[in-house]
Amino acid sequence: MVIDSFSPTFTVPDSCPICNRPPADGVTIQHRTGVLDGLLIRCPQCGQYELVGLEALAASLRWEPELRCALSCAARQAAEGGSPLRIASERGAIESAEPHIHSRVSDNVERLLREVAKKARRPHIGANFSLTNDFTLIDCHSKEEFDWYIHWLTKQNLAFRTGAGLTGVQLALTFDGWNQVQPLARPGGIPGRCFVAMWFTPETSAAYEQGIEPAVSRAGFKPIRIDRKEHNNEIPDEIIAEIRNSQFMVADFTGQRPGVYYEAGFAMGLGRPVVWCCRSDEVEKIHFDTNHKNHVIWQTPQDLQENLYKRIRATILEQG
């Protein structure tokens, strides 16, 4: 079956273009209505995503295994967050996958704890996970790696198994596990934690990976980011908890996302310091309520890293 009359030589794949799971596993592929050479894919491992344009369709045939694994995680987590990936080029696929290739073990542990808490919702209820499909909810590249994290959580008394099968497991958090997911708030936040509010998209991934994250870490703080669905007014509980528990916030207004403004305002209301940032071509778009703030203006991720590091030292470290 061909995609359409404009690309008669390109055949719609039968399996998921990212992970190669077949239709028998629940994969569905549809021609995207109104989009030339566009596919809408639903996969139990990768979630829902779009592949648009002949460049992306052709590139999907050449992706290396490591890229496929990381891109599967990126697509699944974006779909779970309510903002499915739209892959339109080979470069776009690489940029989406890169943050999920070499994730820190500690970050994956925190993600898994949050996933258990989100699925369970109540402390006495177990959360069900498919070992064959759900390892991409965190940055795992195989079900074996996912099982390693589950084993580690149980060994550290952060979770315990309430049920198991050949392809699935049910987990519940211990009291210590819930305390790690929902630590007690302190008047000034937990020392050393920095919440990052920004537009999380492939367009800004380099700003985080090469700018904000290394600047915050270099200053001796732990950056906390939550990739999630964009919001206009109601801040999700998970984000509220993380802002309360952070010592300060870095807020980048590139993209002018309403959620970033709300999160920065919430942090200010709690008395948390906010370090304001914006890419130079977006400065004129900053809302008049905040355009008087002393923003870290940047053009490249590299100068963002250097200038943000200096600002954190001057306003957070040296002022206590």
C-alpha positions in Angstrom: 0.0 0.0 0.0 1.4 3.4 -1.0 1.0 6.6 1.0 -0.6 8.6 -1.7 -0.3 9.5 -5.4 2.5 12.1 -4.6 4.9 9.4 -3.3 4.0 6.2 -5.2 7.2 4.5 -4.5 7.0 4.7 -0.7 5.2 1.9 1.1 3.5 2.4 4.4 5.4 0.2 7.0 3.5 -2.6 8.6 5.4 -2.4 11.9 6.1 0.6 14.2 8.8 2.7 12.4 10.6 3.3 15.7 10.6 -0.1 17.6 9.6 -2.4 14.8 6.8 -4.0 16.9 4.3 -5.7 14.5 0.5 -5.2 14.3 0.0 -8.4 16.2 1.4 -6.5 19.3 -1.3 -3.8 19.0 0.5 -1.4 16.6 -1.8 0.6 14.3 -0.6 2.9 11.4 -2.8 5.4 9.7 -2.3 7.9 6.9 -2.6 11.3 8.6 -5.6 13.0 7.1 -4.8 16.2 5.2 -1.0 15.7 5.7 1.1 14.8 2.7 3.2 11.7 3.4 2.1 11.7 7.1 1.6 8.7 9.3 -0.1 8.5 12.7 1.3 5.6 14.7 -0.1 4.1 17.9 2.2 1.6 19.6 2.0 0.0 23.0 5.7 0.6 23.5 6.2 4.0 21.8 2.8 5.5 22.4 1.2 7.8 19.8 3.4 9.8 17.5 3.5 11.2 14.0 6.0 10.7 11.2 5.7 13.4 8.6 7.5 13.9 5.3 9.5 11.7 3.0 12.7 12.6 4.8 11.5 11.3 8.1 9.9 8.3 6.5 13.1 7.3 4.7 15.3 8.1 7.7 13.3 5.7 9.8 14.7 2.8 7.7 18.3 3.8 8.6 18.0 4.5 12.4 20.6 2.6 14.5 19.4 0.4 17.4 20.5 2.8 20.1 18.7 5.7 18.5 15.5 3.6 18.1 15.6 2.7 21.8 16.0 6.3 22.9 13.5 7.6 20.5 11.0 5.0 21.7 11.4 6.4 25.2 11.1 10.0 23.9 7.9 9.2 22.0 6.3 7.3 24.8 7.0 9.9 27.5 5.8 12.7 25.2 2.6 10.8 24.5 2.0 10.2 28.2 2.5 13.9 28.8 -0.1 14.8 26.3 2.2 16.3 23.7 2.9 13.5 21.1 6.1 13.7 19.1 5.9 14.9 15.5 9.0 13.7 13.7 9.5 15.6 10.4 13.2 15.1 9.8 16.2 12.9 10.7 17.7 15.8 12.7 14.4 16.1 14.6 14.4 12.5 15.5 18.0 12.7 16.7 17.3 15.8 18.9 14.3 14.1 20.4 16.2 11.0 21.2 19.5 12.5 22.5 18.2 13.4 26.1 17.1 9.7 26.5 20.4 8.0 25.5 22.6 8.4 28.5 20.1 9.1 31.4 21.4 9.0 34.9 20.4 6.0 37.0 19.2 8.3 39.8 17.0 10.2 37.4 15.4 6.9 36.2 14.8 5.8 39.8 13.0 9.1 40.5 10.9 8.7 37.3 9.9 5.1 38.1 8.9 6.1 41.7 6.7 8.9 40.2 5.2 6.5 37.7 4.3 4.1 40.5 2.8 6.9 42.5 0.9 8.3 39.5 -0.6 4.9 38.6 -1.4 3.9 42.2 -2.7 7.3 43.4 -3.3 5.9 46.9 -0.7 4.2 49.1 -2.5 0.9 49.6 -3.1 0.3 45.8 -0.6 -1.4 43.5 0.3 -0.1 40.1 0.4 -2.4 37.1 3.2 -2.3 34.6 3.8 -4.3 31.4 7.4 -5.5 31.3 7.2 -5.7 27.5 5.6 -2.3 26.9 6.1 0.0 29.9 9.9 0.1 30.2 9.8 3.2 27.9 7.9 5.2 30.6 11.4 5.8 32.0 14.6 5.8 30.0 15.1 2.0 29.8 16.1 0.5 26.5 14.8 -3.1 27.3 12.5 -4.9 29.6 15.6 -6.5 31.2 16.9 -3.0 32.2 13.4 -2.1 33.5 13.3 -5.3 35.6 16.8 -4.2 37.0 15.3 -0.9 38.2 12.3 -2.7 39.8 14.6 -5.1 41.6 16.7 -2.1 42.8 13.6 -0.3 44.2 12.7 -3.4 46.2 16.2 -3.9 47.5 16.3 -0.3 48.7 12.9 -0.7 50.4 11.3 1.9 48.2 8.8 -0.4 46.7 7.6 -4.0 46.8 5.9 -6.3 44.4 2.2 -7.0 45.1 1.8 -9.2 42.0 3.8 -10.6 39.1 3.4 -12.6 36.0 5.4 -13.6 32.9 4.8 -10.2 31.2 3.7 -7.9 34.0 4.3 -6.7 37.5 2.4 -4.9 40.1 4.3 -2.5 42.4 3.4 -0.5 45.5 5.5 2.1 47.2 6.7 1.7 50.8 6.5 4.5 53.3 10.1 5.4 52.4 9.1 5.4 48.7 6.2 7.8 49.2 8.5 10.0 51.3 11.0 10.2 48.4 8.2 11.0 45.9 6.5 13.5 48.3 9.2 14.8 50.6 8.1 17.1 53.4 8.2 20.7 52.3 10.6 23.1 54.1 10.1 26.8 54.6 12.9 27.6 52.1 12.7 24.4 50.0 15.1 21.5 50.1 18.7 22.9 49.9 20.4 22.0 46.6 17.3 21.6 44.5 16.5 23.8 41.5 13.2 23.5 39.6 13.5 24.2 35.9 10.5 25.8 34.2 10.7 26.0 30.4 9.2 24.9 27.1 10.2 21.3 26.8 10.4 20.6 23.0 13.1 19.4 20.6 13.6 23.0 19.7 14.8 23.8 23.2 16.4 20.5 24.2 19.9 21.8 23.5 19.2 24.8 25.8 18.5 22.5 28.6 21.1 19.7 27.9 24.0 22.1 27.0 22.9 25.2 28.9 20.7 25.0 31.9 21.5 21.5 33.2 25.3 21.9 33.2 25.1 25.5 34.6 22.9 24.4 37.6 25.0 21.3 38.2 28.3 23.2 38.0 27.0 25.6 40.6 26.4 22.6 42.9 22.6 22.2 42.6 20.4 19.4 41.3 18.1 20.5 38.4 14.6 19.1 38.6 12.6 19.0 35.4 9.2 17.5 34.7 8.3 16.9 31.1 4.6 17.2 31.0 1.5 18.4 29.1 1.4 22.2 28.7 -1.1 23.9 31.0 -2.7 27.4 31.0 -3.8 27.9 34.6 -4.1 24.8 36.8 -0.6 23.7 37.8 -0.4 19.9 38.1 0.1 18.6 41.7 3.4 17.0 40.9 4.8 20.3 39.7 3.5 22.2 42.7 5.2 19.7 45.0 8.5 20.0 43.2 8.4 23.9 43.2 7.6 23.8 47.0 10.6 21.5 47.6 13.1 23.5 45.5 15.4 26.1 46.9 15.1 28.2 43.8 13.8 28.2 40.2 15.3 28.7 36.8 12.6 29.9 34.4 13.3 30.2 30.7 10.6 32.1 28.7 11.7 31.2 25.2 8.5 30.2 23.5 6.3 32.3 25.8 4.5 29.3 27.3 1.8 30.3 29.7 2.7 27.5 32.1 6.2 28.9 32.6 4.7 32.2 33.7 2.3 30.5 36.2 5.1 28.4 37.6 7.4 31.4 38.1 4.5 33.3 39.7 3.8 30.4 42.1 7.5 30.2 43.0 7.6 33.9 43.8 4.5 33.6 45.9 6.3 31.0 48.0 9.3 33.3 48.4 11.5 31.2 46.2 14.2 33.1 44.1 13.6 32.9 40.4 16.4 33.2 37.8 14.8 34.6 34.7 16.1 33.6 31.2 15.1 34.1 27.6 16.6 33.6 24.2 17.6 36.9 22.6 15.1 36.8 19.6 12.2 36.3 22.1 13.0 39.2 24.5 10.6 41.6 22.9 7.8 39.1 23.4 8.2 38.9 27.2 5.0 39.8 29.0 4.9 43.4 30.4 4.3 42.0 33.9 7.8 40.5 33.9 9.8 42.3 31.2 11.3 44.5 33.9 13.1 41.5 35.5 16.8 41.1 34.9 16.8 38.2 32.4 19.7 36.1 31.4 19.7 36.8 27.7 21.2 34.1 25.5 21.8 33.3 21.9 23.5 29.9 22.1 23.3 27.1 24.7 26.9 27.7 25.5 26.5 31.4 26.5 23.3 30.4 28.3 25.4 28.0 30.4 28.1 30.5 31.2 25.8 33.5 32.0 23.4 31.4 33.9 26.2 29.9 36.0 27.4 33.4 36.8 23.9 34.6 37.7 23.3 31.6 40.1 26.6 32.2 41.8 25.8 35.9 42.2 22.2 35.7 43.3 21.9 32.2 45.0 25.3 31.1 46.3 26.8 34.5 47.3 23.5 35.8 48.7 22.7 32.6 50.6 
